[in-house]
Every structure is written in structure tokens, then in C-alpha cells.
Amino acid sequence: MTQTLAASNDIDPCTLVLFGASGNLARVKLYPGLFRLDSIGRLPADLKILAVGRQEVTLEAWRADIKSMLDAKFKKGYDAAAFERFIARNYYHANPPTDPDAFIKLKNTLSNDAIFPQNLAYFLSVRPVDFAPVVESLAKVGLTQEDKFWRRVVLKSHLVPI
């Protein structure tokens, strides 16, 4: 599990912004999957992960929560060095739905280019009814503009059998 693949070095430095980061999908699939990719060298060295959630949470509490997610998924344990590298990538931003300035605050957080690479990939692990409002709010504050850096939006689909 310590194999390193050169392909991850070809990816631009970027920030993965995860909306719905404290939800079930993120807890059970996304964070363990990202950790697994990191542990085999498949995440670029300059990738940062910004969790966006509704609740105020300290960085220390968020990182402890990530550790509990990984402990639950990897019951036989995991490499401590890989964990330290992965946990150092992770940050948290509260984006309460009742705060009219929430996306301005998110923009201010993301503008810290000493921490966050300015190429941004947004992963929306939210209800489908929230896809458009989230993307519209990102656009309204300029977080989808690609004049200097690339931006991508990925939607998590809720497929329901008919």
C-alpha cells in the first residue's frame, strides 16, 4: 500500500472543496477513498481538501472526526505516515444555510493562496434540489470564474430506480 505512481504528479495544484462533507457519503466513501488514494501516492502533493459543512467545527475537531471515519473503515489499521500526510491536507469551513454572507466567507477562506491552491474542484454531496442554488451562489461571488485558474463542479447523483 506504499506504491507511488507518477501520474499524480501531472495534476495541477488544486483544492477539492467538498460540500456535504459531514454527510454519510463523505463519511463512508469519500474520505476513506481519498485516504486510500493518498496512501498509494495517487493524490498530488499540492492537493488540499476543504470540507464545507453547516455546523461550526474547529479544525482540530474536524481532523479528529476524519480520524474516526478512517478508524471505522480501516479496522485493521493504516499507515501512520500516510495518515499524517492526509490529515495535513484537510481543512474545514462552516457554511451555515442561514448566513446570507456564507459564500462571501467561503470565498475569503479560499482566497488564502498560502494554504489553498487556486484551481478549485467543487464536489457537491448535497440533495439534488440544492445543486443549482450552491452553484449559483458560487458564481455570484466569483468562485466559478476561470480567468486565471480552472474551476470544476462535480455533482453526486441520487439515482433512484423507477
C-alpha positions in Angstrom: 0.0 0.0 0.0 3.0 2.3 -0.3 3.2 2.2 -4.1 3.7 5.7 -5.6 2.5 6.4 -9.1 4.0 9.2 -11.2 0.6 10.1 -12.8 -0.5 12.0 -9.7 2.4 14.5 -10.2 0.9 15.6 -13.5 -2.2 17.1 -11.9 -2.2 20.9 -11.3 -2.1 22.0 -7.7 -5.7 22.3 -6.6 -8.2 22.5 -3.8 -11.0 19.9 -3.6 -14.0 21.7 -1.9 -16.4 19.1 -0.5 -20.0 20.3 0.1 -21.9 18.0 2.4 -18.6 16.8 3.9 -20.1 15.6 7.2 -22.8 13.6 5.4 -23.0 9.8 5.2 -21.5 9.5 1.7 -18.4 11.6 2.7 -18.0 9.7 6.0 -18.4 6.2 4.5 -17.0 6.6 0.9 -15.3 9.9 0.1 -12.9 10.4 3.0 -11.8 6.7 3.1 -11.5 6.7 -0.7 -9.4 9.9 -0.7 -7.2 8.5 2.1 -6.7 5.2 0.2 -5.7 7.2 -2.9 -3.3 9.3 -0.8 -1.8 6.2 0.8 -0.8 4.8 -2.6 0.5 8.1 -3.9 -2.4 8.9 -6.2 -3.2 12.3 -4.8 -1.0 15.2 -6.0 1.3 16.6 -3.3 -0.2 20.1 -3.7 -3.9 18.9 -3.2 -5.8 20.5 -0.3 -9.2 19.4 0.8 -11.7 21.9 2.2 -14.7 20.4 3.9 -17.8 22.6 3.8 -20.4 21.9 6.4 -23.4 23.5 8.0 -22.0 23.4 11.6 -19.2 25.4 13.2 -16.4 22.9 13.9 -12.8 23.6 14.9 -10.0 22.3 12.6 -8.8 20.0 15.4 -12.3 18.6 15.9 -12.7 18.1 12.2 -9.4 16.3 11.8 -10.3 14.1 14.8 -13.6 13.3 13.1 -11.7 12.3 9.9 -9.6 10.0 12.0 -12.7 8.4 13.4 -14.0 7.9 9.9 -10.8 6.2 8.9 -10.7 4.1 12.1 -14.2 2.9 11.3 -13.4 2.0 7.7 -9.9 0.5 8.2 -10.4 -1.7 11.2 -7.0 -3.4 10.7 -5.3 -0.1 10.9 -3.4 2.1 8.4 0.0 3.6 7.8 0.7 6.4 10.3 2.9 8.4 7.8 0.1 8.3 5.2 -2.4 9.4 7.8 -0.2 12.4 8.8 0.2 13.4 5.2 -3.5 13.0 4.5 -4.8 14.8 7.6 -2.5 17.8 6.9 -4.3 18.3 3.6 -7.7 18.7 5.3 -9.4 21.9 6.4 -12.9 22.8 7.4 -15.2 25.8 6.6 -18.6 26.3 8.2 -21.2 27.5 5.6 -24.5 27.8 7.6 -27.5 27.9 5.2 -29.0 30.8 7.3 -26.0 33.1 6.8 -26.5 35.4 3.9 -22.8 36.1 3.7 -21.8 32.4 3.7 -20.4 32.2 0.2 -18.6 35.5 0.6 -16.9 34.0 3.7 -16.1 30.8 1.7 -14.5 33.0 -1.0 -12.4 34.7 1.7 -11.3 31.4 3.1 -10.4 30.1 -0.3 -8.5 33.3 -1.3 -5.8 32.3 1.2 -3.4 31.1 -1.5 -0.7 30.3 1.0 -2.9 27.4 2.0 -5.3 26.7 -0.9 -4.2 26.3 -4.5 -6.5 28.4 -6.6 -7.6 25.7 -9.1 -10.8 24.7 -7.5 -12.8 21.5 -7.9 -16.2 21.5 -6.1 -17.8 18.2 -5.2 -21.5 18.6 -4.2 -22.5 15.8 -2.0 -25.9 17.5 -1.3 -29.5 17.0 -2.1 -30.2 17.4 -5.9 -32.6 20.3 -5.1 -29.5 22.1 -3.7 -27.3 21.7 -6.7 -28.4 24.8 -8.6 -28.5 27.1 -5.5 -25.0 26.1 -4.5 -23.6 26.6 -8.0 -25.4 29.9 -8.4 -24.1 31.1 -5.0 -20.5 30.1 -6.0 -21.0 32.0 -9.3 -22.5 35.1 -7.6 -19.3 35.6 -5.5 -17.0 34.8 -8.5 -15.9 31.3 -7.4 -16.6 29.8 -10.8 -14.7 32.3 -12.8 -11.8 30.8 -14.8 -9.9 33.9 -15.9 -6.7 32.9 -14.0 -7.4 29.4 -12.7 -9.6 26.4 -13.6 -12.8 25.6 -11.8 -14.8 22.4 -11.9 -18.1 21.3 -10.4 -18.9 17.6 -9.7 -22.4 16.6 -8.7 -23.1 13.5 -6.7 -26.1 11.9 -8.3 -29.0 10.3 -6.4 -30.1 7.6 -8.7 -33.4 6.2 -7.8 -34.8 3.1 -9.6 -38.2 3.6 -11.2 
